[in-house]
Amino acid sequence: MKINKYPQKEIWPELVKRPVIKREQLTELIAGIFNEVDKNGDQALIDFNKKFDKAEIKNIKVSEEEIEISENLISQELKFAIQQAKENITKFHASQISEIQKIETTKGVVCWRENRAIEKVGIYIPGGTAPLFSTVLMLAIPAQLAGCKEIILCTPPDKNGNINPAILYTAKLCGVTKIFKIGGAQAIAAMTLGTESIPNVYKIFGPGNQYVVAAKEFAQKYNVAIDMPAGPSEVLVIADEQSIPEYCAADLLSQAEHGSDSQVIFISIDLKILEETIKEIVKQIKELPRNEFAQQSLKNSHFILLKSIDEALEFSNLYAPEHLILALKDFEKYITKIQNAGSVFLGNYSCESAGDYASGTNHTLPTNGFAKNYSGVSLDSFAKKITFQNLSQEGLQNLGKTIEIMAEAEGLFAHKNAVSIRLK
């Protein structure tokens, strides 16, 4: 871990840099996978399962029987936890449903906007060492609330050709319409292009490794939208003298364990809190099953001592973290100064894990500085906004002259005539 005491602002741009992922030949590899899926459809996916996941599967679609069996393979305790999380996430996202507001801009001219669900969406759920069934909740719930007709889920199988039962149980609970045993860039290619089994979708959601991220970017060449540019997970914690080092260390490690390319930033205005938090990290990391990932992540991470909370927030806004934790006594007075962040956690008891699982907010968030210009996933992510206008005869008479003058000034006389012919 890198420790910086009162760094000059001239070097801040260096401190906010993320770990660089080597991407040589990555685009070429992704293009090859898309080409293979385009040519050979399901058979390409079957071959990729064998090649990348060591799974020999003849049918990539998860059967109804497999989904039913999954319910008996997880504990009642976990089912209850998933259901409680679902209730909170549903409650928060349902509050985002907006009413139609009709506005009369000029007498006789009425304008409004309505939502329409994206009809077909694809959800990618990582498997492997961390099967993220919580991400099923975060993506399928708002998709269902928005009214998406088809919710397609792809996730990699294990070497026996099975999907983690918690993923299957959660998918059924949240209204996913079809589930497929396919992971990696090839899953993104399948949802983009469509195969004999997998429908092509209009927008793709979900996190993944560098291959999945690159494939999502590549999918946009085929006019398929994606949720946001994504990258490794990250957290920035700001602490004052009232912070609890034990808690701060736990929050930092909760993100560090995601992967070796994750990054954590700790900023304190108190040297004692900074030093005690570092000691706590050294102590707690020994107890973590995924401590190898966390150790690697900490090599990319920064522990910074600054003079004031205002200065810390200035640094945070430059960094634009995926997760921001204000481990401060008087956090309320700093909320308005937060400009760039994916999701914010206030006070000593608002651990980042709450947002990851069950508080209700969405955990699919912009990373790699994209919080400067992207929002996290919400109900709006699954809908399009269509504007409407209705002009009465009186409305056109009131507005017509304005339109004619502007159209003529632009040299667009057919535009002008569309008004003039009506006014006559």
Secondary structure, DSSP 8 states (H G I E B T S, - for coil): -EEEES--GGGHHHHT-------TTHHHHHHHHHHHHHHHHHHHHHHHHHHHH----S--B--HHHHHHHTTSS-HHHHHHHHHHHHHHHHHHHTT------EEEETTEEEEEEEEE-SEEEEE---TTS--HHHHHHHHHHHHHHT-SEEEEEE---TTS---HHHHHHHHHTT--EEEE--HHHHHHHHHH--SSS---SEEE----HHHHHHHHHHGGGT-EES----S-EEEEEE-TT--HHHHHHHHHHHHTT-TT-EEEEEES-HHHHHHHHHHHHHHHTT-TTHHHHHHHHHT-EEEE-S-HHHHHHHHHHH--SEEEEE-TTGGGGGGG--S-SEEEESTT--HHHHHHTSSS------TTGGGT-----GGGGEEEEEEEEE-HHHHHHHHHHHHHHHHHTT-HHHHHHHHHHH-
